[in-house]
Amino acid sequence: MLQLGTRLALLAPTALHFLGDQTCPDRASTEAQLREIDPDALDSKARHFALLEPQPNGLRVRLFDDEGHLLEERLLDGSKSCAEWAKISAALLATWEIDLAAPDFEPARRVLTAAAASPSPITTSQGVRVAARPGALQAEVGLGLGPTAGLTGDASSALGGELMLGLSSRAYLFGGQLVFSGSTARSLSVGGGTAEWQRFALSLGGHGTFTRGDFRLELGAAFLASLLSASGRGFLVASSATAINPGLGVSSRLGWQLTRNWLAWLQGGTSLWLNSEILAGSTAVSAAQIPSIDLFATLGLSFTFDL
């Protein structure tokens, strides 16, 4: 323990300064944990700069010198509370400062520089894994189920489901999704009969992500295309029809990281269909309009993995 205290005393000439607006872990908590390791670590003239960046499945920690050169970098995987991340990141930063204060610092920096330029991850002699791909991607495959209802027309409702394929950046909080969705049949009264219709849709869009601990909030927008299928009952002549409709959609999704690879989520949104579709048995009977605005809520589960 005495030997550790002697080495930590070397932190003073190379005190840390935190960059950016730290949220989780917040700057105050991280500084408090760092002061428990070395009370003087943050009081001297700052020469090293730390940047903590929350990721969808972890925390990215980087250390720079006063000229902006990257000295150390590590992507910490897992789901932790903000307080736990503060302890872990403070311990990691303190360890880096000890290593960088060693006499062989310059050779170590050359190793780190070469590692950052390498196309594959490299482990340094200190056991720190350098992230060679700071923009690594995360894929997601999810299934959801929930109600959908029309805002106009007869406000008919149905049970809908979706298959979602997603791709997002771990370094930047945005991504894209491809979603296949469908619903059970809905009914409309038309004249003396009943028309049944259902919609199958494909959406392609993007989203921005906001994270807080194990939770994430995604706000997205998408372009839609749907196949509308209708058929009638109780008419003199049975008939059916199909139509292709374009549309626009907006949604919000609240996710909870259950484990490293499993994400539970609740999503709500609106779909606006640009073409108006009317069901009519014949020109002699009344007609009914298919809702052009749909509201939906979906509860789902996704499997996520790194690419």
C-alpha positions in Angstrom: 0.0 0.0 0.0 2.9 2.4 0.8 4.5 1.6 -2.5 1.1 2.4 -4.3 0.9 5.7 -2.4 4.4 6.7 -3.6 3.5 6.0 -7.2 0.2 7.9 -7.0 2.1 10.9 -5.8 3.5 11.2 -9.3 0.0 12.2 -10.5 0.4 15.7 -9.2 2.6 17.1 -11.9 0.3 15.7 -14.5 -3.1 16.5 -13.1 -6.3 15.5 -14.9 -8.8 17.9 -16.5 -12.2 16.5 -17.7 -13.5 17.5 -21.2 -17.1 18.0 -22.2 -20.3 17.9 -20.2 -20.1 14.6 -18.3 -23.6 13.2 -17.6 -23.2 9.5 -16.7 -20.9 9.3 -14.9 -21.1 13.0 -14.0 -17.9 14.9 -13.5 -18.4 15.6 -9.8 -18.8 11.9 -9.0 -15.7 10.9 -11.1 -13.6 13.6 -9.6 -14.7 12.5 -6.1 -13.6 8.9 -6.8 -10.3 10.1 -8.2 -9.6 12.2 -5.1 -10.1 9.2 -2.9 -7.3 7.5 -4.9 -5.1 10.7 -4.9 -6.3 13.9 -3.2 -3.9 16.0 -5.3 -4.7 14.5 -8.7 -6.9 17.4 -9.8 -5.3 20.4 -8.1 -2.1 20.9 -10.1 -1.6 22.4 -13.6 -3.6 20.2 -16.0 -1.5 18.4 -18.6 -3.8 15.4 -19.3 -7.4 15.6 -20.5 -10.0 12.9 -19.9 -13.1 12.4 -22.1 -15.9 10.0 -20.9 -18.5 9.2 -23.5 -21.6 7.0 -22.7 -22.3 4.3 -25.3 -25.4 2.2 -25.9 -23.7 -0.8 -24.2 -20.9 0.7 -22.1 -18.6 3.6 -21.6 -15.8 4.9 -23.8 -12.8 6.5 -21.9 -10.1 8.5 -23.6 -7.0 10.3 -22.3 -5.2 13.1 -24.3 -2.1 15.1 -23.7 -2.0 19.0 -23.7 -1.4 19.0 -27.4 -4.5 16.9 -28.2 -2.7 13.6 -28.9 -4.5 10.4 -27.9 -2.6 8.7 -25.1 -5.0 5.9 -24.0 -8.4 4.7 -25.0 -10.6 1.9 -23.8 -14.2 0.8 -24.5 -15.8 -0.6 -21.3 -18.6 -3.0 -22.1 -21.5 -3.7 -19.8 -24.5 -2.1 -18.1 -23.6 -0.2 -14.9 -25.1 2.5 -12.8 -23.7 6.0 -13.1 -22.0 5.6 -9.6 -20.4 2.4 -10.7 -19.1 3.9 -13.9 -17.6 6.8 -11.9 -15.6 4.3 -9.7 -14.5 2.2 -12.7 -13.4 5.2 -14.9 -11.6 6.9 -12.0 -9.6 3.7 -11.3 -8.8 3.4 -15.0 -7.6 7.0 -15.3 -5.5 6.7 -12.1 -3.9 3.5 -13.5 -3.1 5.2 -16.8 -1.6 8.2 -15.0 0.7 5.8 -13.1 1.8 4.1 -16.3 2.3 7.3 -18.2 4.4 8.7 -15.3 6.9 5.8 -15.6 10.3 6.5 -17.2 9.5 4.4 -20.3 6.6 6.7 -21.1 7.8 7.7 -24.6 8.2 4.2 -25.9 4.8 3.3 -24.5 3.3 6.3 -26.3 4.8 5.1 -29.6 3.2 1.7 -29.0 -0.2 3.3 -28.4 0.1 5.5 -31.5 0.9 2.4 -33.6 -2.0 0.6 -32.0 -4.5 3.4 -32.9 -3.4 3.3 -36.6 -3.7 -0.5 -36.7 -6.8 -2.0 -38.5 -7.3 -4.5 -35.6 -7.5 -4.3 -31.8 -4.1 -4.5 -30.0 -3.4 -5.1 -26.4 -0.5 -3.1 -24.9 2.0 -4.4 -22.4 0.0 -2.8 -19.6 -3.0 -4.9 -20.6 -5.1 -2.0 -21.9 -7.1 -2.8 -25.0 -6.8 0.0 -27.6 -10.1 0.4 -29.6 -8.9 0.4 -33.2 -12.4 0.9 -34.4 -13.9 3.8 -32.5 -16.9 3.8 -34.9 -17.7 0.1 -34.4 -21.3 -0.8 -35.3 -24.0 -2.6 -33.3 -26.7 -4.6 -35.0 -30.1 -5.3 -33.6 -32.8 -7.9 -34.5 -36.1 -7.4 -32.8 -39.8 -8.6 -32.6 -42.7 -6.5 -31.4 -46.4 -6.8 -30.9 -49.1 -4.3 -30.0 -52.3 -2.5 -31.0 -52.7 -0.2 -34.0 -55.7 2.1 -34.5 -56.9 4.6 -37.1 -57.3 8.2 -36.2 -59.7 9.1 -38.9 -62.6 7.2 -40.6 -64.3 4.8 -38.2 -61.2 4.6 -35.9 -61.0 0.9 -36.4 -58.3 -1.0 -34.5 -56.3 -4.2 -34.9 -53.4 -6.2 -33.5 -50.1 -5.5 -35.2 -46.7 -7.0 -35.2 -43.3 -6.1 -36.6 -39.8 -7.5 -37.4 -37.1 -4.9 -37.0 -33.5 -4.9 -38.3 -31.3 -2.1 -36.9 -27.8 -0.8 -37.2 -26.3 1.9 -35.0 -22.9 3.4 -34.3 -21.3 2.9 -30.8 -19.3 6.1 -31.1 -22.1 8.3 -32.4 -25.6 8.2 -31.0 -27.6 7.6 -34.2 -28.6 4.7 -36.3 -31.0 3.3 -38.9 -33.8 0.7 -39.0 -35.6 -1.4 -41.5 -39.0 -2.6 -40.3 -41.5 -5.1 -41.7 -44.9 -4.7 -40.1 -48.5 -6.0 -40.6 -51.8 -6.2 -38.7 -54.9 -8.3 -38.5 -57.9 -7.5 -40.6 -60.1 -4.5 -39.8 -63.7 -4.1 -40.9 -65.8 -1.3 -42.3 -69.5 -1.2 -43.0 -70.2 -0.2 -46.6 -73.8 -0.1 -47.7 -75.5 -3.4 -47.0 -72.2 -5.3 -46.6 -68.9 -5.4 -44.8 -65.5 -4.7 -46.2 -62.4 -6.1 -44.5 -58.9 -4.7 -45.1 -55.4 -5.0 -43.8 -52.1 -3.3 -44.3 -48.6 -4.7 -44.7 -45.8 -2.0 -44.5 -42.1 -1.6 -45.0 -40.3 1.4 -43.3 -36.8 2.7 -43.7 -35.6 5.4 -41.3 -33.1 6.8 -38.9 -33.1 7.7 -35.2 -31.1 9.7 -32.6 -30.4 8.0 -29.3 -30.2 9.4 -25.8 -28.8 7.1 -23.0 -29.0 7.1 -19.3 -27.6 4.1 -17.4 -29.4 1.0 -18.7 -32.1 3.0 -20.4 -32.1 4.5 -23.9 -34.6 6.8 -25.7 -34.7 6.8 -29.5 -36.5 9.5 -31.6 -37.0 8.4 -35.2 -38.5 9.3 -38.5 -39.0 7.0 -41.5 -40.3 6.7 -45.1 -43.1 4.1 -45.5 -44.6 2.0 -48.2 -47.6 -0.3 -47.7 -49.6 -2.9 -49.5 -53.3 -2.4 -48.8 -55.6 -5.4 -49.3 -59.4 -5.3 -49.1 -62.3 -7.7 -49.7 -66.1 -7.6 -49.2 -68.8 -9.7 -47.7 -72.6 -9.4 -48.1 -72.6 -7.9 -51.5 -74.3 -9.2 -54.7 -70.9 -9.6 -56.3 -67.8 -10.6 -54.3 -64.8 -8.5 -55.1 -61.3 -7.7 -53.8 -58.7 -4.9 -54.4 -55.2 -4.0 -53.6 -53.2 -0.7 -53.5 -49.7 0.6 -52.9 -49.5 3.5 -50.5 -46.5 5.7 -49.6 -46.3 7.3 -46.2 -44.3 9.0 -43.5 -43.8 8.0 -39.9 -42.5 9.3 -36.6 -41.8 7.3 -33.5 -40.2 7.2 -30.1 -38.8 4.1 -28.4 -37.9 3.6 -24.8 -35.5 0.7 -24.3 -34.1 -1.1 -21.2 -30.9 -3.1 -21.5 -31.7 -6.4 -19.7 -28.3 -7.9 -20.3 -25.4 -7.3 -22.6 -27.2 -8.6 -25.7 -30.9 -8.3 -24.8 -33.0 -5.1 -25.0 -36.7 -4.8 -24.0 -38.5 -1.8 -25.5 -41.8 0.1 -25.7 -42.5 2.0 -28.9 -45.2 4.4 -29.9 -45.7 6.4 -33.1 -47.8 7.7 -35.9 -48.0 6.7 -39.6 -49.4 9.2 -42.2 -50.5 7.6 -45.5 -50.3 10.0 -48.4 -53.0 8.5 -50.6 -56.7 8.5 -49.5 -58.4 5.1 -50.1 -62.2 4.7 -50.3 -64.1 1.4 -50.1 -67.4 1.2 -52.0 -69.6 -1.8 -52.9 -70.9 0.0 -56.0 -71.6 3.5 -57.2 -75.1 3.2 -55.8 -74.3 2.6 -52.2 -72.5 4.6 -49.5 -68.7 4.5 -49.3 -66.3 4.4 -46.3 -62.8 5.9 -46.1 -59.9 3.9 -44.9 -58.0 5.8 -42.1 -55.1 7.8 -43.5 -53.5 8.2 -40.0 -52.6 5.3 -37.9 -51.5 5.3 -34.2 -49.5 2.3 -32.9 -47.9 1.1 -29.7 -45.5 -1.9 -29.7 -43.9 -3.9 -26.9 -40.9 -5.8 -28.1 -37.6 -7.6 -27.4 -34.4 -7.4 -29.3 -31.1 -9.2 -29.6 -28.1 -6.9 -30.1 -24.5 -7.7 -31.1 -21.4 -5.9 -32.3 -20.1 -6.1 -35.8 
